[in-house]
Amino acid sequence: MIESTMSASRHWDQEADVVVVGYGGAGAAVAITAHDEGSTVLILEKLPADTPTITRHTPNTRMSAGAWISATDETGAASHFEAMAKLAHETLDEERKEVIRVLAHNLNENEPWMRKLGMEWVDSGPLVELDYPELPGSEFLIVHHAKPSGAWRGGPAIFKKLTENVVQRGITVCWETPALKLIYEAGEVRGVLCVNAGKQISIKARKAVVLTCGGFEFNPWMKENYLRAAPVYFRGNRANTGDGITMALQVGAALWHMNCTSWRAVLKTEDLAFAFPQEPASDVIVDKRGSRFANEKYRGHAFGYDLIGFNSGTLKYPQIPCYWIFDNQRIKIGALAEIYAHCNPPGGVSGPDFYEWSKDNEAELDKGWILKANTLGELARIIANDPDNEGMMTSEVLEETVNKYNQYCRTGNDPEFGRPKDTLVPFSEAPFYAVKLWPGSTSTQGGPKRNTKCQVLRPDNSPIPRLYSAGELGSFWGMLTENGAGLGEAFVSGRIAGANSVLESRWG
């Protein structure tokens, strides 16, 4: 543990009751809540502010599709989350059950809180868009989507409204001010050492520091050592490099959920630092040999677990990478990947974290991101020549896989993986295409362990005085999450951390 002894002589460059490290959805929720409870708030943000024409501030909330979850009955919602935890073989002791109960209770408050902020949304309705609708309690959960705000939609529309509320309250945001470490004196967290304009400055937190600086999606060492496979690629905030984890460890925090993320399949190219999410396919996804290995109409936030299995016989990851195979019918439908340009200000210029996928996919074909062949056999040979495939793909296996799949389409029954009948669309039109997919996601879930007050905990479960966390940094979620759970929890944990941090007495 790093402890300073400079309390009496330390010069404080700025101070506030509550200092929030990280300005995303959770950070905004903390700041708004703490301000409305009568405390002064200062937000430290690593990234620069937007310009009138370019988006430079890219928290995961803004990069998301904008789905968030709420509960209509906290007891029913808690039963759903407990069922998810049992599926993941989590230890459901009283501590974990209490975390689930508090999460469910506060999800019940998401709608009125969002309404208070002036947010408008569209409901998906009960059982719609949930990843686990068959589990008990699913009827008490609703996935919401933000209504477009002018040219803004999805996550950008949500973050636009959060930003408006922060600005209306006069909350100060210190842009381009990355935190270096927590100032820990006299057995408690008293501030943050950070950098601004090339100089180290000390920020005094009279009541508490709240860490909301995201996960470790773009920290190669942490990904390799904490996640279950490699490589793993993310599409979120490139400033999420595990800073909060490092700072919390330095003051004695325990960690949890470090090997968890909302695993998906993503498309990653060498040209771009970030990945594109691949939405549930209408065709087939095959392993390196060319065989199907899962239901392609997968549960959006768990499919990555199918990808990361290691084969002890071949000593390989047979699904890293895997390949999305489809015919000309799919290419004509439209863009294969989510378009990021909507994250920019209306009329804005794309920045380094954005790429607008062409509607006809022609630009991506020209770049070589999409492979194309006149026959499945030829496509298999092209894939086999890709170094990542290690020569494992064969024409015979891929052709047999597609022929078998087409037979399932004709009978309306997939006996291998139970894919729904209405999603079984046969291959019928050449040419054929392939896109390489990797395990990935938008966010990680691991970080400092926290209690139901969002206090950061030591290994003995005692709270570190005056230190809180919210959002994906030490998320309440474990191995499995629901659709909309990331944003839903960001708002919940942000409100909890904000409300409890202001109850601390001022020091000094």
C-alpha positions as CSV (number, residue, x, y, z in Angstrom):
1,M,0.0,0.0,0.0
2,I,1.3,3.5,-0.9
3,E,0.7,6.0,1.9
4,S,1.8,9.6,1.9
5,T,2.9,11.4,5.1
6,M,2.7,14.9,3.6
7,S,-0.8,15.8,4.8
8,A,0.2,18.9,6.9
9,S,2.3,20.5,4.2
10,R,0.6,19.3,1.0
11,H,-0.4,22.0,-1.4
12,W,-3.9,21.3,-2.9
13,D,-4.3,22.8,-6.4
14,Q,-8.1,22.2,-6.4
15,E,-10.7,20.8,-4.1
16,A,-14.3,19.6,-4.0
17,D,-16.5,17.5,-1.7
18,V,-16.6,14.6,-4.1
19,V,-14.0,14.0,-6.8
20,V,-15.1,11.7,-9.6
21,V,-12.4,10.0,-11.7
22,G,-13.8,9.3,-15.2
23,Y,-16.6,10.9,-17.1
24,G,-18.9,8.3,-18.6
25,G,-22.4,7.2,-17.8
26,A,-21.5,6.1,-14.2
27,G,-19.4,9.2,-13.6
28,A,-22.2,11.5,-14.8
29,A,-24.7,9.6,-12.5
30,V,-22.3,10.1,-9.5
31,A,-21.8,13.7,-10.2
32,I,-25.5,14.5,-10.8
33,T,-26.5,12.7,-7.6
34,A,-23.8,14.1,-5.4
35,H,-24.6,17.7,-6.7
36,D,-28.3,17.3,-6.1
37,E,-27.6,16.1,-2.5
38,G,-25.8,19.5,-1.9
39,S,-22.1,18.6,-2.4
40,T,-19.6,20.2,-4.7
41,V,-18.3,17.9,-7.4
42,L,-15.3,17.9,-9.6
43,I,-14.9,15.4,-12.5
44,L,-11.4,14.4,-13.7
45,E,-11.4,13.1,-17.3
46,K,-8.5,11.6,-19.1
47,L,-9.7,12.4,-22.6
48,P,-10.0,15.8,-24.3
49,A,-13.3,17.6,-24.7
50,D,-15.1,17.5,-28.0
51,T,-14.5,20.3,-30.5
52,P,-17.5,21.8,-32.4
53,T,-16.8,19.3,-35.3
54,I,-15.0,16.3,-33.9
55,T,-15.9,13.9,-31.1
56,R,-12.9,13.2,-28.9
57,H,-14.6,12.2,-25.7
58,T,-15.6,8.6,-26.2
59,P,-16.8,6.9,-23.0
60,N,-18.4,3.4,-23.4
61,T,-21.8,4.9,-22.7
62,R,-21.5,7.0,-25.8
63,M,-20.0,4.2,-27.8
64,S,-22.8,1.8,-26.9
65,A,-26.0,0.9,-28.7
66,G,-27.9,2.7,-26.0
67,A,-29.9,-0.2,-24.4
68,W,-30.5,0.0,-20.7
69,I,-32.4,-2.2,-18.3
70,S,-34.9,-1.6,-15.6
71,A,-37.0,-3.7,-13.2
72,T,-40.7,-3.5,-12.6
73,D,-40.6,-5.8,-9.6
74,E,-37.4,-6.0,-7.5
75,T,-38.2,-9.4,-6.0
76,G,-38.8,-10.9,-9.4
77,A,-35.8,-9.3,-10.9
78,A,-33.6,-10.6,-8.1
79,S,-34.8,-14.1,-8.7
80,H,-33.7,-13.7,-12.4
81,F,-30.3,-12.5,-11.4
82,E,-29.9,-15.3,-8.9
83,A,-30.8,-17.9,-11.6
84,M,-28.1,-16.4,-13.8
85,A,-25.6,-16.6,-11.0
86,K,-26.4,-20.3,-10.4
87,L,-25.9,-21.0,-14.1
88,A,-22.5,-19.5,-13.8
89,H,-21.8,-21.6,-10.7
90,E,-21.2,-18.4,-8.6
91,T,-21.2,-18.7,-4.8
92,L,-24.6,-17.5,-3.8
93,D,-23.9,-16.7,-0.2
94,E,-25.7,-14.0,1.7
95,E,-23.2,-11.4,0.7
96,R,-23.8,-12.1,-3.0
97,K,-27.6,-12.3,-2.5
98,E,-27.6,-8.9,-0.9
99,V,-25.7,-7.4,-3.8
100,I,-28.3,-8.9,-6.1
101,R,-31.2,-7.5,-4.0
102,V,-29.7,-4.0,-4.0
103,L,-29.1,-4.1,-7.7
104,A,-32.6,-5.2,-8.4
105,H,-34.1,-2.6,-6.0
106,N,-32.2,0.2,-7.7
107,L,-32.9,-1.0,-11.2
108,N,-36.5,-0.4,-10.2
109,E,-35.6,3.3,-9.8
110,N,-34.0,3.7,-13.2
111,E,-37.1,4.8,-15.1
112,P,-38.0,7.6,-12.6
113,W,-34.4,8.8,-12.5
114,M,-34.1,8.9,-16.3
115,R,-37.4,10.7,-16.5
116,K,-36.2,13.3,-14.0
117,L,-33.2,14.0,-16.3
118,G,-35.5,14.5,-19.3
119,M,-34.6,11.3,-21.0
120,E,-37.1,9.8,-23.5
121,W,-37.0,6.2,-24.5
122,V,-38.8,3.3,-26.2
123,D,-39.5,0.1,-24.3
124,S,-38.8,-3.3,-25.9
125,G,-41.5,-4.9,-23.7
126,P,-41.3,-7.9,-21.3
127,L,-39.2,-10.8,-22.5
128,V,-38.1,-8.9,-25.6
129,E,-34.3,-8.6,-26.3
130,L,-33.4,-10.3,-23.0
131,D,-30.5,-12.8,-23.3
132,Y,-32.2,-15.2,-20.8
133,P,-35.9,-14.9,-21.2
134,E,-36.5,-18.5,-20.1
135,L,-35.2,-17.9,-16.6
136,P,-37.5,-17.1,-13.7
137,G,-38.2,-13.4,-13.2
138,S,-37.5,-12.3,-16.8
139,E,-41.0,-10.9,-17.0
140,F,-40.0,-8.2,-14.5
141,L,-37.2,-6.8,-16.7
142,I,-37.5,-4.3,-19.5
143,V,-34.9,-3.3,-22.0
144,H,-35.2,0.4,-23.0
145,H,-33.7,2.3,-26.0
146,A,-33.1,6.0,-26.0
147,K,-35.3,8.0,-28.4
148,P,-33.2,9.8,-31.0
149,S,-32.4,13.4,-30.1
150,G,-32.1,15.2,-33.4
151,A,-29.2,13.5,-35.3
152,W,-28.2,11.7,-32.1
153,R,-29.3,8.1,-31.4
154,G,-28.4,5.2,-29.2
155,G,-25.6,5.7,-26.7
156,P,-24.8,9.1,-28.1
157,A,-28.4,10.3,-27.4
158,I,-28.1,9.0,-23.8
159,F,-24.8,10.6,-23.1
160,K,-26.0,13.9,-24.7
161,K,-28.8,14.1,-22.2
162,L,-26.4,13.2,-19.3
163,T,-24.0,15.9,-20.5
164,E,-26.8,18.4,-20.6
165,N,-27.6,17.7,-17.0
166,V,-24.0,18.0,-15.9
167,V,-23.7,21.3,-17.6
168,Q,-27.0,22.6,-16.3
169,R,-25.8,22.0,-12.7
170,G,-22.5,23.8,-13.3
171,I,-20.4,20.8,-12.5
172,T,-16.8,21.3,-13.4
173,V,-15.1,18.8,-15.7
174,C,-11.2,18.9,-15.9
175,W,-10.5,17.6,-19.4
176,E,-7.2,16.0,-20.3
177,T,-6.5,15.3,-16.6
178,P,-5.5,11.7,-16.2
179,A,-5.3,10.4,-12.6
180,L,-2.0,8.9,-11.5
181,K,-2.7,7.7,-8.0
182,L,-4.9,8.1,-5.0
183,I,-3.6,10.3,-2.2
184,Y,-3.8,8.0,0.9
185,E,-3.1,9.7,4.2
186,A,-3.9,8.9,7.8
187,G,-5.6,5.6,6.8
188,E,-8.0,7.1,4.3
189,V,-8.2,8.4,0.7
190,R,-8.0,12.1,0.7
191,G,-7.6,13.1,-2.9
192,V,-6.1,12.3,-6.3
193,L,-2.7,13.0,-7.8
194,C,-3.2,13.7,-11.5
195,V,-1.6,15.5,-14.5
196,N,-2.9,18.6,-16.2
197,A,-1.1,20.6,-18.9
198,G,2.0,18.5,-18.3
199,K,2.2,19.3,-14.6
200,Q,1.3,17.1,-11.6
201,I,-1.5,18.5,-9.5
202,S,-3.1,17.4,-6.3
203,I,-6.9,17.4,-6.0
204,K,-8.4,17.4,-2.5
205,A,-11.6,15.3,-2.0
206,R,-13.1,16.7,1.2
207,K,-15.6,13.8,1.4
208,A,-14.7,11.1,-1.0
209,V,-13.2,9.9,-4.3
210,V,-15.3,7.9,-6.7
211,L,-13.6,5.8,-9.3
212,T,-15.6,5.6,-12.5
213,C,-12.8,5.3,-15.0
214,G,-13.8,2.1,-16.8
215,G,-12.1,-1.2,-17.3
216,F,-9.0,-2.6,-19.0
217,E,-10.2,-3.1,-22.5
218,F,-7.0,-1.5,-24.0
219,N,-4.4,-2.7,-21.5
220,P,-2.7,-5.6,-23.3
221,W,-1.0,-6.9,-20.1
222,M,-4.2,-7.0,-18.1
223,K,-6.2,-8.6,-20.9
224,E,-3.5,-11.4,-21.3
225,N,-3.3,-12.1,-17.6
226,Y,-6.9,-11.7,-16.5
227,L,-9.2,-12.8,-19.3
228,R,-9.6,-16.4,-20.4
229,A,-8.1,-16.3,-23.8
230,A,-6.0,-14.3,-26.2
231,P,-6.2,-12.3,-28.4
232,V,-9.4,-10.5,-27.3
233,Y,-10.4,-7.2,-29.0
234,F,-12.7,-4.5,-27.8
235,R,-14.7,-1.8,-29.4
236,G,-15.1,0.7,-26.5
237,N,-13.2,3.6,-25.0
238,R,-9.5,3.4,-25.9
239,A,-8.7,5.4,-22.7
240,N,-9.8,2.4,-20.6
241,T,-6.4,1.0,-19.7
242,G,-7.1,-0.2,-16.2
243,D,-6.1,3.0,-14.4
244,G,-8.7,2.6,-11.7
245,I,-7.6,-1.0,-11.0
246,T,-4.0,0.1,-10.5
247,M,-4.9,3.0,-8.2
248,A,-7.2,0.8,-6.1
249,L,-4.6,-1.9,-5.7
250,Q,-2.1,0.7,-4.5
251,V,-4.3,1.5,-1.5
252,G,-5.1,-2.2,-0.7
253,A,-8.3,-3.0,-2.6
254,A,-9.4,-6.5,-3.4
255,L,-10.4,-7.4,-6.9
256,W,-13.3,-9.4,-8.3
257,H,-14.8,-10.5,-11.7
258,M,-11.5,-9.9,-13.4
259,N,-12.0,-12.8,-15.8
260,C,-15.5,-11.7,-16.8
261,T,-16.7,-9.6,-19.7
262,S,-19.9,-9.6,-21.8
263,W,-18.3,-11.8,-24.4
264,R,-19.3,-11.3,-28.0
265,A,-17.9,-12.0,-31.5
266,V,-16.2,-8.9,-33.0
267,L,-14.7,-8.0,-36.3
268,K,-11.2,-6.6,-35.9
269,T,-8.9,-5.3,-38.7
270,E,-5.3,-4.2,-38.6
271,D,-6.3,-0.8,-40.0
272,L,-8.3,0.2,-36.9
273,A,-7.5,0.1,-33.2
274,F,-11.1,-0.8,-32.2
275,A,-13.3,-3.7,-33.1
276,F,-16.8,-3.9,-34.7
277,P,-19.6,-5.9,-33.0
278,Q,-20.9,-8.7,-35.2
279,E,-24.6,-9.0,-34.7
280,P,-26.3,-12.4,-34.6
281,A,-25.8,-13.9,-38.0
282,S,-28.4,-15.1,-40.4
283,D,-26.0,-17.6,-41.9
284,V,-23.3,-19.7,-40.3
285,I,-20.2,-19.2,-38.1
286,V,-17.5,-21.9,-38.4
287,D,-14.3,-22.8,-36.6
288,K,-10.9,-22.9,-38.1
289,R,-11.6,-26.3,-39.7
290,G,-14.9,-25.1,-41.2
291,S,-17.4,-26.7,-38.8
292,R,-20.2,-25.1,-37.0
293,F,-19.8,-25.1,-33.2
294,A,-22.7,-23.1,-31.8
295,N,-26.2,-21.6,-32.4
296,E,-25.4,-18.6,-34.5
297,K,-28.5,-16.8,-33.2
298,Y,-26.6,-16.6,-30.0
299,R,-27.2,-14.8,-26.7
300,G,-25.5,-11.5,-27.5
301,H,-23.5,-11.2,-24.3
302,A,-22.4,-14.8,-23.8
303,F,-21.4,-16.1,-27.3
304,G,-17.8,-15.3,-26.7
305,Y,-17.6,-18.2,-24.2
306,D,-18.2,-20.5,-27.1
307,L,-15.2,-19.0,-28.8
308,I,-12.6,-19.2,-26.1
309,G,-12.5,-23.0,-25.5
310,F,-9.0,-24.5,-25.6
311,N,-8.6,-27.9,-27.2
312,S,-6.1,-29.9,-25.1
313,G,-5.8,-32.5,-27.9
314,T,-4.7,-30.1,-30.7
315,L,-3.2,-27.6,-28.3
316,K,-5.1,-24.8,-30.1
317,Y,-8.0,-22.4,-29.7
318,P,-10.1,-23.9,-32.6
319,Q,-12.5,-20.9,-32.6
320,I,-9.9,-18.1,-32.3
321,P,-10.5,-16.8,-34.9
322,C,-13.7,-18.1,-36.3
323,Y,-15.4,-17.2,-39.6
324,W,-18.8,-15.8,-40.5
325,I,-19.8,-17.5,-43.8
326,F,-22.6,-16.1,-45.9
327,D,-23.8,-15.8,-49.5
328,N,-24.7,-13.0,-51.8
329,Q,-28.2,-12.7,-50.3
330,R,-26.7,-11.3,-47.1
331,I,-24.3,-8.9,-48.7
332,K,-27.2,-7.3,-50.5
333,I,-29.1,-6.6,-47.3
334,G,-26.8,-3.9,-46.2
335,A,-23.8,-3.0,-43.9
336,L,-22.3,-6.0,-42.1
337,A,-21.2,-4.1,-39.1
338,E,-22.5,-1.4,-36.8
339,I,-21.9,2.1,-38.1
340,Y,-20.0,4.3,-35.7
341,A,-20.3,7.7,-37.5
342,H,-23.5,8.4,-35.6
343,C,-21.4,9.0,-32.5
344,N,-20.1,12.2,-34.0
345,P,-21.8,15.6,-33.6
346,P,-24.3,16.2,-36.4
347,G,-22.3,17.2,-39.4
348,G,-19.1,16.4,-37.6
349,V,-15.9,14.9,-38.9
350,S,-14.9,11.4,-38.0
351,G,-12.2,11.1,-35.4
352,P,-9.7,8.3,-34.8
353,D,-12.2,6.2,-32.9
354,F,-14.9,6.1,-35.6
355,Y,-15.3,4.5,-39.0
356,E,-18.4,4.5,-41.2
357,W,-19.0,1.1,-42.7
358,S,-20.3,1.4,-46.2
359,K,-23.9,0.5,-46.8
360,D,-23.1,-1.8,-49.7
361,N,-19.9,-3.3,-48.1
362,E,-17.9,-2.5,-51.3
363,A,-15.3,-0.4,-49.4
364,E,-14.6,-3.2,-47.0
365,L,-14.4,-5.7,-49.8
366,D,-11.8,-3.5,-51.4
367,K,-9.8,-3.3,-48.1
368,G,-9.8,-7.1,-47.8
369,W,-11.8,-7.1,-44.6
370,I,-14.4,-9.3,-46.4
371,L,-13.2,-12.4,-48.3
372,K,-15.0,-13.3,-51.5
373,A,-15.1,-16.4,-53.7
374,N,-17.3,-17.9,-56.4
375,T,-17.5,-21.3,-54.7
376,L,-17.3,-22.5,-51.1
377,G,-14.3,-24.6,-52.0
378,E,-12.4,-21.6,-53.3
379,L,-13.5,-19.6,-50.2
380,A,-12.1,-22.4,-47.9
381,R,-8.8,-22.3,-49.7
382,I,-8.5,-18.5,-49.3
383,I,-9.2,-18.8,-45.6
384,A,-6.7,-21.6,-45.2
385,N,-4.0,-19.2,-46.6
386,D,-4.7,-16.7,-43.8
387,P,-1.9,-17.1,-41.2
388,D,-4.4,-16.9,-38.4
389,N,-6.1,-20.0,-39.8
390,E,-2.9,-22.0,-39.6
391,G,-4.0,-24.0,-42.7
392,M,-6.8,-25.8,-40.9
393,M,-9.7,-25.0,-43.2
394,T,-10.5,-27.5,-45.9
395,S,-12.9,-27.3,-48.8
396,E,-14.4,-30.7,-47.9
397,V,-15.3,-29.7,-44.3
398,L,-16.8,-26.3,-45.2
399,E,-18.8,-27.7,-48.1
400,E,-20.2,-30.5,-45.9
401,T,-21.0,-28.0,-43.2
402,V,-23.0,-25.7,-45.5
403,N,-24.7,-28.7,-47.2
404,K,-25.8,-30.0,-43.8
405,Y,-27.0,-26.6,-42.8
406,N,-29.0,-26.2,-45.9
407,Q,-30.7,-29.6,-45.2
408,Y,-31.6,-28.2,-41.7
409,C,-33.1,-25.2,-43.4
410,R,-35.3,-27.4,-45.6
411,T,-36.6,-29.4,-42.7
412,G,-36.9,-26.5,-40.4
413,N,-34.9,-28.3,-37.7
414,D,-31.3,-27.8,-36.5
415,P,-30.6,-31.0,-34.4
416,E,-27.0,-30.0,-33.7
417,F,-27.4,-26.6,-32.1
418,G,-31.2,-25.9,-31.8
419,R,-31.2,-22.8,-33.9
420,P,-34.8,-21.3,-34.2
421,K,-36.7,-22.4,-37.3
422,D,-37.4,-18.8,-38.4
423,T,-33.6,-18.0,-38.6
424,L,-32.7,-21.0,-40.8
425,V,-32.1,-19.2,-44.2
426,P,-30.3,-21.5,-46.8
427,F,-27.3,-20.6,-48.9
428,S,-28.6,-20.2,-52.4
429,E,-26.8,-17.5,-54.3
430,A,-23.1,-17.2,-55.2
431,P,-20.6,-15.6,-54.7
432,F,-19.8,-16.5,-51.1
433,Y,-18.1,-14.5,-48.4
434,A,-16.3,-14.8,-45.1
435,V,-15.5,-12.4,-42.3
436,K,-13.0,-13.3,-39.6
437,L,-14.3,-12.9,-36.0
438,W,-12.6,-12.8,-32.6
439,P,-13.8,-12.9,-29.0
440,G,-14.4,-9.4,-27.7
441,S,-16.8,-6.9,-26.3
442,T,-17.4,-3.3,-25.4
443,S,-16.3,-3.5,-21.7
444,T,-14.7,-5.6,-19.1
445,Q,-16.3,-6.2,-15.7
446,G,-13.5,-6.7,-13.3
447,G,-12.0,-4.3,-10.8
448,P,-12.0,-3.4,-7.2
449,K,-14.6,-5.3,-5.2
450,R,-17.4,-3.1,-3.8
451,N,-20.2,-3.5,-1.3
452,T,-23.8,-2.5,-1.6
453,K,-22.9,1.1,-0.8
454,C,-20.4,1.0,-3.6
455,Q,-17.5,1.4,-1.1
456,V,-14.3,-0.2,-2.4
457,L,-13.3,-3.1,-0.2
458,R,-10.1,-4.6,1.1
459,P,-9.5,-8.4,1.0
460,D,-11.0,-8.7,4.5
461,N,-14.2,-7.0,3.1
462,S,-13.6,-3.8,5.2
463,P,-14.2,-0.6,3.2
464,I,-11.3,1.6,2.3
465,P,-12.3,4.9,3.9
466,R,-13.6,7.6,1.5
467,L,-13.2,5.5,-1.6
468,Y,-16.1,4.4,-3.9
469,S,-16.5,3.0,-7.4
470,A,-19.2,2.7,-10.0
471,G,-19.8,1.4,-13.5
472,E,-17.8,-1.3,-15.1
473,L,-14.8,-0.8,-12.8
474,G,-15.6,-3.7,-10.5
475,S,-19.1,-4.3,-11.8
476,F,-21.7,-6.1,-9.8
477,W,-22.2,-8.5,-12.7
478,G,-20.2,-11.7,-12.9
479,M,-19.9,-14.3,-15.7
480,L,-23.3,-13.6,-17.2
481,T,-25.0,-10.3,-17.9
482,E,-28.3,-9.3,-19.4
483,N,-28.9,-7.1,-22.4
484,G,-28.8,-3.5,-21.2
485,A,-27.2,-4.5,-18.0
486,G,-24.0,-2.4,-18.5
487,L,-25.8,0.9,-18.8
488,G,-28.5,-0.1,-16.3
489,E,-25.8,-0.8,-13.6
490,A,-23.8,2.3,-14.5
491,F,-26.8,4.4,-13.6
492,V,-27.6,2.3,-10.5
493,S,-24.1,2.2,-9.1
494,G,-23.5,5.8,-10.0
495,R,-26.5,6.9,-8.0
496,I,-25.5,4.6,-5.0
497,A,-21.9,5.9,-5.0
498,G,-23.0,9.5,-5.3
499,A,-25.6,9.2,-2.5
500,N,-23.3,7.5,-0.1
501,S,-20.2,9.6,-0.8
502,V,-21.9,12.8,0.2
503,L,-22.7,11.3,3.6
504,E,-19.0,11.2,4.5
505,S,-17.9,14.0,6.9
506,R,-15.6,16.7,5.5
507,W,-12.0,16.3,6.6
508,G,-9.6,19.2,7.1
